């Protein structure tokens, strides 16, 4: 396991264990079309993002994560993580070293469950947890679905700039239509439109979360990034993940995200509940784009990469 010199909040640790790739090929590199004269229009951007959101119900994947934090003795790399995600906010993450499951997270809405199988311990928060500047649910949302694009009115989005050479638009989302305060700044690229940068702001314009995405692919009309990097300045936490393969819109068993039932099962198996992460999880930030590292830089990571683990078909590690 990794070890912190001092305790970190549960979600500040576990949301940094997310990395993925999965059970099918990535797809084809996304080809961007030229925008017409006078473009772009906010409604066209939102329509494109919304259509992609509606097609992507979830994914199942495995892959590599790189974690950097002032709390860590060194940069942490895990090449055997697996993840399942289902809209709107169901998340299941398993971290492994040398094929052994050492940490597991299940998040459903605000609630989250953190397991340490080798220690037979768990950390459970049914109503989530508020960290220094963001909540546990907000951290997951920023990484996977920052805005419900289908419900965002064009009057709540303002375009700040457009670069026709790169086909990119800088825009901001307001907290209310018209003259509201910016709650988010985005860089998007078209067409079709994808999010390259996403910055969550507080009412004073300070960044609470920054996510950068790149290497977009398209399969079955669904667009998704091959690389993602997230930074949470107030938590002094940052992570990146590279996607090699992914299974789009798989059937995910609901029992995975039934946290109350999973906690009851852990108690029956003799797991002990803990109230702090001290000693449980191992272990000026650079800009997030610096975390979009090449896969060849991950070769010094721990353990061999495994495409699929039999126990991933079980509910939260109940397989023998």
C-alpha positions in Angstrom: 0.0 0.0 0.0 0.9 3.7 -0.2 1.3 5.6 3.1 0.6 9.3 3.8 2.8 11.1 6.3 -0.5 12.6 7.7 -4.2 11.9 7.2 -6.1 13.0 4.1 -9.8 13.3 3.8 -11.3 10.1 2.3 -12.4 11.5 -1.0 -9.3 13.6 -1.5 -7.5 10.3 -1.6 -9.8 7.9 -3.4 -11.0 10.2 -6.2 -7.3 10.3 -7.2 -7.3 6.5 -7.8 -9.4 6.8 -10.9 -7.9 5.7 -14.2 -9.3 3.7 -17.0 -9.3 1.7 -20.1 -11.4 -1.4 -20.8 -12.8 -4.2 -22.9 -13.0 -2.8 -26.4 -10.8 -0.8 -28.8 -10.7 2.9 -28.3 -12.1 3.8 -31.7 -11.0 6.2 -34.4 -9.3 9.5 -33.7 -11.9 12.2 -33.7 -11.9 14.2 -37.0 -12.9 17.9 -36.6 -14.9 19.6 -39.3 -14.5 23.2 -40.4 -16.9 25.7 -38.9 -19.0 27.9 -41.2 -18.4 31.6 -41.5 -19.7 33.6 -38.6 -19.6 30.6 -36.2 -19.8 29.6 -33.5 -23.2 29.8 -31.9 -23.8 28.9 -28.3 -26.9 26.8 -29.1 -24.9 24.8 -31.7 -22.2 24.0 -29.1 -24.7 23.0 -26.4 -26.6 20.9 -28.8 -23.5 19.0 -29.9 -22.4 18.4 -26.3 -25.9 17.4 -25.2 -26.3 14.8 -28.0 -23.0 13.2 -26.9 -24.1 13.2 -23.3 -27.3 11.5 -24.1 -25.5 8.7 -26.0 -23.0 8.0 -23.3 -24.9 6.3 -20.5 -21.7 4.9 -18.9 -18.5 2.9 -19.4 -16.5 0.0 -17.9 -12.7 0.3 -18.1 -9.2 -0.5 -16.7 -6.0 1.4 -17.0 -3.3 3.6 -15.5 -3.4 6.4 -13.0 -0.7 8.9 -11.9 -1.2 10.8 -8.6 0.8 13.7 -7.4 0.3 15.5 -4.1 2.5 17.4 -1.5 1.3 14.7 0.9 3.0 11.9 -1.0 6.5 10.7 -0.6 6.7 10.3 -4.3 4.6 10.3 -7.5 2.2 7.3 -7.2 1.4 5.1 -10.3 -1.0 2.3 -10.5 -1.4 0.5 -13.8 -4.0 -2.0 -12.7 -7.0 0.2 -11.7 -10.5 -0.5 -13.0 -13.5 1.7 -13.1 -17.2 1.5 -13.8 -19.3 4.7 -14.3 -23.0 5.2 -14.9 -24.9 8.4 -15.4 -25.6 10.6 -13.6 -23.2 9.9 -10.7 -22.5 6.2 -10.0 -18.8 5.3 -9.8 -16.9 2.2 -8.8 -13.1 2.1 -8.7 -10.7 -0.6 -7.8 -7.0 -0.1 -7.3 -4.5 -3.0 -7.4 -0.8 -3.7 -7.0 0.6 -6.8 -8.6 -2.8 -8.1 -9.2 -4.0 -7.7 -5.6 -7.0 -5.5 -4.8 -5.7 -3.0 -2.2 -8.3 -0.3 -2.2 -11.9 0.1 -3.6 -14.3 3.0 -3.9 -18.0 3.0 -4.6 -19.8 6.3 -5.0 -23.5 6.8 -5.6 -24.8 10.4 -5.6 -23.4 12.0 -2.4 -22.7 8.8 -0.6 -19.4 6.9 -0.9 -17.9 3.7 0.5 -14.1 3.1 0.7 -12.8 -0.4 1.3 -9.3 -1.7 2.2 -9.6 -5.5 1.5 -6.2 -6.5 2.7 -6.9 -4.8 6.1 -10.6 -5.8 6.2 -11.5 -2.2 6.9 -13.9 0.3 5.4 -14.8 4.0 5.5 -18.4 4.9 4.8 -20.1 8.3 4.5 -23.8 8.0 3.5 -24.2 11.8 3.0 -20.8 12.5 1.4 -18.2 14.7 2.7 -17.3 18.4 2.3 -13.6 19.0 1.8 -11.8 22.3 1.9 -13.3 23.7 -1.2 -15.4 21.0 -3.0 -17.5 18.0 -2.0 -16.9 14.4 -2.8 -19.7 14.4 -5.3 -18.4 17.6 -6.9 -15.0 16.0 -7.5 -16.6 13.1 -9.4 -18.8 15.4 -11.3 -15.9 17.6 -12.4 -14.0 14.7 -13.8 -16.9 13.0 -15.7 -19.9 15.3 -16.3 -19.3 19.0 -15.2 -22.6 20.3 -16.6 -26.0 18.8 -17.6 -25.6 20.2 -21.2 -29.2 19.2 -22.2 -30.6 21.5 -19.4 -28.2 24.5 -19.8 -30.0 27.4 -21.6 -27.9 29.4 -24.1 -28.7 32.6 -22.2 -26.5 31.2 -19.4 -23.5 30.8 -21.6 -21.2 33.6 -22.8 -18.5 33.2 -25.5 -15.3 34.9 -24.7 -13.2 34.2 -27.7 -12.9 32.1 -30.9 -9.7 30.9 -32.7 -10.7 29.8 -36.2 -7.2 28.2 -36.8 -7.6 25.7 -34.0 -11.4 25.6 -34.1 -11.5 26.4 -30.4 -13.9 28.5 -28.4 -13.4 29.9 -24.9 -16.7 30.5 -23.0 -18.1 30.8 -19.5 -21.1 29.4 -17.8 -23.0 31.8 -15.6 -24.7 31.0 -12.3 -27.9 32.5 -13.7 -29.0 33.7 -17.2 -28.1 37.1 -18.5 -25.7 39.0 -16.2 -24.8 36.3 -13.6 -21.4 35.6 -12.2 -19.2 33.1 -14.0 -19.2 29.7 -12.3 -17.2 27.9 -14.9 -14.8 28.6 -17.8 -14.4 26.2 -20.7 -12.4 25.7 -23.8 -14.2 23.6 -26.4 -13.2 22.4 -29.9 -15.4 21.7 -32.9 -16.9 20.3 -34.8 -18.3 18.0 -33.4 -17.8 19.8 -30.1 -15.7 18.4 -27.3 -14.4 19.9 -24.0 -10.7 20.5 -23.8 -10.5 22.5 -20.6 -13.0 22.9 -17.7 -12.4 25.3 -14.8 -14.8 25.4 -11.9 -14.8 28.9 -10.2 -15.9 30.2 -6.8 -17.9 33.5 -6.6 -14.6 35.4 -6.5 -13.3 33.8 -9.7 -10.8 31.5 -7.9 -10.3 28.1 -9.4 -11.7 25.2 -7.4 -11.1 22.5 -10.0 -9.3 22.3 -13.3 -9.7 19.4 -15.8 -7.9 19.1 -19.1 -8.9 16.4 -21.7 -7.2 15.3 -24.9 -6.7 12.6 -27.5 -10.4 12.3 -28.3 -11.7 9.2 -30.0 -15.1 8.4 -31.6 -16.9 5.1 -31.7 -20.5 4.4 -32.5 -21.1 8.1 -32.7 -19.9 8.7 -29.1 -16.9 10.9 -28.4 -14.6 10.3 -25.4 -11.1 11.4 -24.3 -8.1 9.2 -24.2 -6.4 11.3 -21.6 -7.8 13.3 -18.6 -6.0 15.3 -15.9 -7.7 16.9 -12.9 -6.4 19.3 -10.3 -8.2 20.4 -7.1 -6.1 23.3 -5.8 -7.9 23.7 -2.5 -7.3 20.0 -1.7 -3.7 20.1 -3.0 -4.6 17.1 -5.1 -4.1 16.2 -8.7 -4.3 13.1 -10.9 -4.1 12.0 -14.5 -5.2 8.9 -16.3 -4.6 7.3 -19.7 -7.1 5.3 -21.5 -6.1 2.4 -23.7 -9.4 0.5 -24.2 -12.9 1.1 -23.0 -16.3 -0.6 -23.0 -19.0 2.0 -23.9 -22.5 1.7 -22.4 -22.1 -1.7 -20.7 -24.8 -3.2 -18.5 -23.7 -2.4 -15.0 -25.3 -4.4 -12.2 -27.2 -2.1 -9.8 -26.0 -4.0 -6.7 -22.5 -2.5 -7.2 -24.0 0.9 -6.3 -26.2 -0.3 -3.4 -24.0 1.1 -0.7 -26.2 0.1 2.3 -26.3 -3.5 1.1 -22.5 -3.5 0.5 -21.8 -2.1 4.0 -24.0 -4.9 5.5 -22.1 -7.5 3.5 -18.8 -6.1 4.7 -19.9 -6.4 8.3 -20.9 -10.0 7.8 -17.5 -10.7 6.3 -15.8 -9.2 9.4 -14.7 -5.9 8.1 -14.2 -3.1 10.7 -15.4 0.5 10.1 -12.7 3.2 10.5 -13.3 6.9 11.0 -9.9 8.2 9.7 -7.6 7.3 6.8 -4.4 7.8 8.8 -2.0 5.1 7.6 -4.6 3.5 5.4 -3.7 4.8 1.9 -0.3 5.1 0.5 1.4 7.3 -0.7 2.4 25.2 -6.1 0.9 22.2 -8.3 2.0 22.0 -11.9 -0.6 22.9 -14.5 -3.0 20.1 -15.3 -1.8 19.9 -18.9 1.5 18.7 -17.6 -0.3 15.6 -16.3 -1.4 14.5 -19.8 1.7 12.3 -20.0 2.5 9.8 -22.7 1.9 6.2 -21.9 5.5 5.4 -22.4 6.3 7.5 -19.3 4.2 5.1 -17.2 6.5 2.1 -17.6 8.0 2.6 -14.2 4.6 2.0 -12.5 3.9 -0.8 -10.1 2.9 -4.3 -11.2 1.9 -5.7 -14.6 -1.0 -4.5 -16.5 -4.0 -6.8 -16.6 -6.9 -6.3 -19.1 -9.5 -8.1 -16.9 -9.8 -9.5 -13.5 -12.3 -12.3 -12.8 -13.4 -10.6 -9.5 -14.5 -7.5 -11.4 -17.6 -9.4 -12.3 -18.5 -9.7 -8.6 -20.2 -7.1 -6.4 -17.5 -5.2 -4.5 -15.0 -8.0 -4.2 -17.2 -10.8 -3.0 -15.7 -13.2 -5.5 -13.3 -15.8 -4.1 
